[in-house]
Amino acid sequence: MKTKPSFFKLTAFITVLLGALVFSGCHTMEGAGKDIQKAGDKLEDAAK
């Protein structure tokens, strides 16, 4: 009986996991960028 997962299955799992982390990180950073942009716009308007 095989007790260890096959190398291919492990590699595929890690690839999918890393891909999910990368895509979720992109969306998170995009949202943070929009928030920072809005804050900068308000600060700029207040300085006028």
Helices and strands as residue ranges (DSSP letters): H 7-47
